[in-house]
Amino acid sequence: MELFLPPIFYAKPLAYLDPGSGSMLIQLILAALLGFGVLLRSQWEKIKSMFGGKRSNNDEDQDNETEE
């Protein structure tokens, strides 16, 4: 049976994850997801305009004020 499985399934592990490492890994993943969410939210107008989205009212108002 071991002939058909890759070595990762029957090799002895050389390391383990203790509870401290697991919680640090969870914190790292959550921080990355939240950081990406903040980045996405702060750059949303630029992303939308890149794909041909409609300009927001604030941008149009600012353009009108500078032309006058």
C-alpha positions in Angstrom: 0.0 0.0 0.0 2.9 2.4 0.7 4.1 2.1 -2.8 1.1 4.2 -4.1 1.2 7.0 -1.5 3.6 9.9 -1.7 6.2 9.9 1.1 4.5 12.8 3.0 1.8 10.4 4.1 4.0 7.8 5.7 7.2 9.8 6.7 7.8 10.5 10.4 7.2 14.1 11.3 10.4 15.9 12.4 8.6 18.8 14.1 5.3 19.5 15.8 3.0 22.5 16.4 2.4 23.3 20.0 -0.6 25.5 21.1 1.5 28.7 21.0 2.6 28.1 17.5 -0.9 27.3 16.4 -2.3 30.5 17.9 0.5 32.6 16.3 -0.3 31.0 13.0 -4.0 31.9 13.4 -3.1 35.5 14.4 -0.9 35.8 11.3 -3.7 34.6 9.0 -6.3 36.9 10.6 -3.9 39.9 10.4 -3.2 39.3 6.8 -6.9 39.0 5.9 -7.8 42.1 7.9 -4.9 44.0 6.4 -6.0 43.1 2.9 -9.5 44.2 3.8 -8.3 47.6 4.9 -6.1 48.0 1.8 -9.1 47.0 -0.4 -11.4 49.5 1.3 -8.9 52.4 1.1 -8.2 51.8 -2.6 -11.7 50.8 -3.7 -12.4 53.9 -5.8 -9.1 53.4 -7.7 -9.9 49.7 -8.3 -13.4 50.6 -9.4 -12.2 53.2 -11.9 -9.6 50.8 -13.3 -12.5 48.5 -14.4 -14.6 51.3 -15.8 -16.7 52.0 -12.7 -18.7 55.1 -12.4 -17.1 58.1 -10.7 -18.4 59.0 -7.3 -20.3 62.2 -6.6 -17.4 63.5 -4.5 -15.0 63.3 -7.4 -17.4 65.1 -9.8 -18.1 67.9 -7.2 -14.3 68.4 -6.7 -13.8 68.6 -10.5 -16.6 71.2 -10.8 -15.2 73.3 -8.1 -11.7 73.4 -9.7 -13.1 74.4 -13.1 -15.0 77.4 -11.8 
